[in-house]
Amino acid sequence: MAKQLATQTDTTLGYESPLFRAATVTLSDSQDFTDFPVRGFMIANDGSVSIQLVNNLGSGNETEGDIITLQNLKAGVIYPFLVKRFRSTGTTSPVVVALG
């Protein structure tokens, strides 16, 4: 049986659903991205992005996750990470777009 895709009006959207939100990120080493739950991101120029991942997702007790710097990323590629914070330290791409 084929899996039915969720629509924007479907109240059961999950992490396997198509992306339907996007916003340009303000990089910060101390402030979380809170516009919407981030399921991925892309960059406008090749470069590096430093992110803090979501930890304990869905537990009701989300905590700060690992901090990683992804290097040699390509512009226009969607990178599927559950991101809590987009960090300025270690990020070389001038434009980062959060996707949810």
C-alpha positions as CSV (number, residue, x, y, z in Angstrom):
1,M,0.0,0.0,0.0
2,A,1.4,3.4,-1.0
3,K,2.0,5.9,1.8
4,Q,-0.3,8.9,1.5
5,L,1.4,12.3,1.6
6,A,0.3,14.8,4.2
7,T,-1.1,18.2,3.1
8,Q,-0.7,21.6,4.7
9,T,-4.1,21.2,6.2
10,D,-3.3,17.8,7.6
11,T,-2.9,18.0,11.4
12,T,-0.7,14.9,11.5
13,L,2.4,16.4,9.7
14,G,5.5,14.6,10.8
15,Y,9.2,14.6,10.1
16,E,8.6,12.4,6.9
17,S,6.2,15.0,5.5
18,P,7.3,17.4,2.7
19,L,8.9,20.7,3.8
20,F,6.5,23.6,3.8
21,R,8.2,26.4,5.8
22,A,11.4,28.4,5.1
23,A,13.1,31.4,6.8
24,T,16.5,33.1,6.5
25,V,18.4,32.4,9.7
26,T,20.1,35.0,12.0
27,L,23.2,33.3,13.2
28,S,23.8,33.2,17.0
29,D,26.0,31.3,19.4
30,S,23.5,31.8,22.2
31,Q,20.0,32.1,20.8
32,D,17.9,29.1,19.5
33,F,16.0,29.3,16.2
34,T,12.4,29.4,17.4
35,D,10.3,30.3,14.3
36,F,9.4,26.7,13.7
37,P,10.9,23.2,14.2
38,V,13.8,22.9,11.8
39,R,14.0,19.6,9.8
40,G,16.7,20.8,7.4
41,F,18.6,23.7,6.0
42,M,20.3,24.9,2.9
43,I,22.9,27.6,2.1
44,A,23.2,30.2,-0.6
45,N,26.9,30.0,-1.0
46,D,29.3,27.1,-0.6
47,G,30.9,27.0,2.8
48,S,30.7,25.7,6.4
49,V,27.8,25.8,8.9
50,S,28.0,25.3,12.6
51,I,24.8,23.9,14.2
52,Q,23.6,22.7,17.5
53,L,21.4,19.6,17.2
54,V,18.1,18.9,18.9
55,N,18.5,16.2,21.6
56,N,15.7,14.0,23.1
57,L,13.2,15.1,20.5
58,G,9.6,14.5,21.5
59,S,10.4,13.5,25.1
60,G,9.0,16.7,26.5
61,N,12.5,17.2,27.9
62,E,14.5,18.5,24.9
63,T,18.0,19.4,25.9
64,E,20.9,20.9,24.1
65,G,22.4,18.5,21.6
66,D,25.8,18.1,20.0
67,I,27.5,21.1,18.3
68,I,29.0,20.2,14.9
69,T,30.5,22.2,12.1
70,L,29.7,20.8,8.7
71,Q,32.4,21.8,6.2
72,N,32.5,22.0,2.4
73,L,28.7,22.2,2.0
74,K,27.3,23.0,-1.4
75,A,24.8,25.8,-2.1
76,G,21.3,24.7,-2.9
77,V,21.5,21.3,-1.3
78,I,19.0,20.4,1.5
79,Y,20.8,19.1,4.5
80,P,18.4,17.0,6.7
81,F,19.3,17.8,10.4
82,L,17.0,18.6,13.3
83,V,18.6,21.9,14.3
84,K,18.1,23.8,17.6
85,R,20.6,26.6,16.9
86,F,22.6,28.0,13.9
87,R,25.9,29.2,15.3
88,S,27.9,32.2,14.0
89,T,31.2,30.8,15.2
90,G,32.4,28.4,12.5
91,T,29.8,29.4,9.9
92,T,31.3,30.8,6.7
93,S,28.2,30.9,4.5
94,P,26.6,34.3,4.6
95,V,23.0,33.1,4.0
96,V,21.5,30.1,5.8
97,V,17.9,29.1,5.2
98,A,16.0,27.0,7.8
99,L,13.5,24.5,6.4
100,G,10.6,23.0,8.3
